[in-house]
Amino acid sequence: MRSKEIYKIKEKIEKIRSSKPDFYRYDWGKYYRIGRQETWRRPKGIDNAMRLELKGYSPKVKIGYGSPKDIRGLHPSGLIPVLVSSVTDLEKIKDKKDKVIVILSSKLGLKKRLELLKRADELGIRVSNR
């Protein structure tokens, strides 16, 4: 991919993600728990105002808030993320190095991780979680 194309994709990603609301679970700020439970959970109560979509309550997650197909699943840099756990995985994607960004598996140890980082630098492949 050329840098102009990636720049346009990055702009589009930023614009769409900034226009989406933050989806918090009902009453997330009322109770102090681990991380204030800011993750989305569907409201299920019979009289829950959020479930009824009353004015003044946070928006519910709906299909209309989804990202367009052309940017769905892309890394914020505008590249396609690829999970890598071995050197052979790196060798497979060396032809597409302008279009992909590597994410090293969390199951890797330090020795293997350093080996993969060294090989990625040799091949000129970008790594997101160094």
C-alpha positions in Angstrom: 0.0 0.0 0.0 1.1 3.5 -0.7 1.5 5.9 2.1 -1.3 8.2 0.8 -3.8 5.3 0.8 -2.8 4.4 4.4 -3.1 8.0 5.4 -6.7 8.2 4.0 -7.6 5.0 5.8 -6.2 6.3 9.1 -8.2 9.5 8.8 -11.3 7.5 8.1 -10.7 5.3 11.1 -10.2 8.2 13.4 -13.3 10.0 12.1 -15.6 7.0 12.5 -14.2 6.0 15.9 -14.4 9.5 17.3 -18.1 9.8 16.3 -19.1 6.6 18.1 -20.3 6.9 21.7 -18.7 5.0 24.5 -20.9 2.1 25.5 -20.9 1.6 29.3 -23.0 -0.8 31.2 -26.0 0.6 33.1 -25.1 2.3 36.4 -21.4 1.9 35.7 -20.5 5.0 37.6 -22.7 4.3 40.6 -20.7 1.4 42.1 -17.0 1.2 42.6 -15.8 -2.2 41.5 -12.8 -3.5 39.6 -12.3 -0.9 36.9 -15.8 0.3 37.6 -17.0 -2.4 35.2 -16.9 -0.1 32.2 -17.4 -3.0 29.9 -20.7 -3.3 28.0 -23.5 -5.6 29.3 -26.9 -5.6 27.9 -29.6 -4.1 30.2 -32.2 -6.8 31.0 -34.4 -5.4 33.7 -38.2 -5.1 33.0 -38.2 -1.4 33.9 -34.6 -0.5 33.0 -34.6 3.0 31.4 -31.6 2.2 29.3 -33.2 -0.9 27.8 -36.3 1.2 27.1 -34.0 3.8 25.4 -35.4 6.7 27.4 -34.0 10.2 27.0 -31.0 11.0 29.2 -29.6 7.5 29.3 -26.6 6.1 27.6 -27.1 4.7 24.1 -27.4 0.9 23.6 -25.1 -1.1 21.4 -26.8 -1.5 18.0 -25.9 -2.9 14.6 -26.0 0.7 13.1 -22.9 1.7 15.1 -20.7 -0.9 13.2 -17.7 0.1 11.2 -17.7 0.1 7.4 -16.5 -3.1 5.8 -13.4 -1.6 4.3 -11.9 -0.5 7.7 -13.4 -3.2 9.9 -10.8 -5.1 11.9 -7.9 -2.9 10.8 -5.1 -1.8 13.2 -5.3 2.0 14.0 -2.3 2.4 11.7 -4.5 1.3 8.8 -2.7 -2.0 8.3 -4.0 -5.6 8.6 -3.1 -7.2 11.9 -1.5 -10.7 11.7 -0.9 -12.8 14.8 2.6 -14.5 14.7 4.0 -17.2 16.9 6.9 -18.6 14.9 9.5 -17.7 12.3 7.6 -19.6 9.6 4.6 -17.4 10.2 6.9 -14.4 9.6 8.3 -15.9 6.4 4.7 -16.4 5.0 3.9 -12.7 5.3 7.2 -11.2 4.1 5.7 -10.6 0.6 2.8 -8.5 2.1 5.0 -6.4 4.5 3.5 -3.1 3.2 0.0 -4.2 4.0 0.3 -6.0 7.3 1.4 -5.3 10.9 2.6 -8.2 13.1 1.3 -8.9 16.6 3.5 -11.2 18.5 1.6 -13.9 20.4 1.3 -13.5 24.1 2.2 -17.1 24.6 5.8 -16.5 23.5 8.7 -16.5 25.9 11.5 -13.8 25.9 13.9 -15.9 23.9 11.5 -16.6 21.1 10.2 -13.1 21.2 13.7 -11.6 20.7 14.4 -14.0 17.9 11.1 -13.0 16.1 11.8 -9.3 16.6 15.3 -9.7 15.1 13.9 -11.5 12.1 11.1 -9.0 11.6 13.7 -6.2 11.5 15.7 -8.1 8.9 12.6 -8.5 6.7 11.4 -5.0 7.3 8.1 -6.0 8.9 6.4 -3.7 11.4 5.6 -5.1 14.9 2.9 -3.5 17.0 3.7 -5.0 20.4 7.5 -4.8 20.7 
